[in-house]
Amino acid sequence: MIKSAFFFHATSNADSNIKYRASLLFNTLNQYELNQYYPHHHSKDYSLDLLFGHIDCSISTLDIPDNLIDTDSHHDPVLIQISPKESMETLDYIGQRSKFRNYYKADFSSINSYFDAVNWTTLLNSEDINVNVTKFHDIVNHAIDSYVPFQSSKSAVYPAWYDHDLVQLTDNKRYMHCKWKSEGDVNDFIEFKKLRALCIRQSRIKYNKYLSSIQSSIISNPKKFWSYINNLNASGSIPKHLFFNS
């Protein structure tokens, strides 16, 4: 699913309400493993227009020869072509099992022996640095494939601070929304709005309690803190993408 949204940027000078909204947005993006695909503004290092998705896509911007209306200086008019690299049947959706390398269970003794047996001087003797780097990557990747096992994990459908009551409340809200959309009854719409407001209020309360419990148990239960950090990163394994100075 590709979504557009406004981005709430929390700064040190922002009030607590904006910081709270930015924190919710950040946690939601990580929870559902969404990436931002919209290109940066031509004269800025950021974009006010965001395009979120969890499909691995190649996106290219196309020149627009004619504009129907005057161009807003803060929003570049672009055409975005989305070409999924994988078929929809092979994608791992939220709630389905995915696999990742478990480095905690790696056979490091065998990895060390494998690396010790490599004649690095002979292997990396090319005058082309790119050739040497490719050979080095091949050796490292072969060691990972041979001695680091895969582990299956199931992504959580709901954030960690959702308890049984909040999950049930959210399900009821979704059911009422579908019922109102299909039947058009104004009473269903009123009930849906009540449930939605209650979900938002309860989610904020439980999220604050969840953060407080993590902070109070850092010394006694540091595992809980690191579990929270891994949830923010959407994975306990090595990130798929690394950026300089990130």
Secondary structure, 3 states (H helix, E strand, C coil): CCEEECCCCCCCCCCHHHHHHHHHHHHHHHHCCCEECCCCCCCCCCCCCEEEECCCEEEEEECCCCCCCCCCCCCCCCEEEEEECCCHHHCCCCCCEEEEECHHHCCHHHHHHHHHCCCHHHHCCCCCHHHHHHHHHHHHHHHHHHHCCEEEEECCCCCCCCCHHHHHHHHHHHHHHHHHHHHCCHHHHHHHHHHHHHHHHHHHHHHHHHHHHHHHCCCCCHHHHHHHHHHHCCCCCCCCCCCCCC
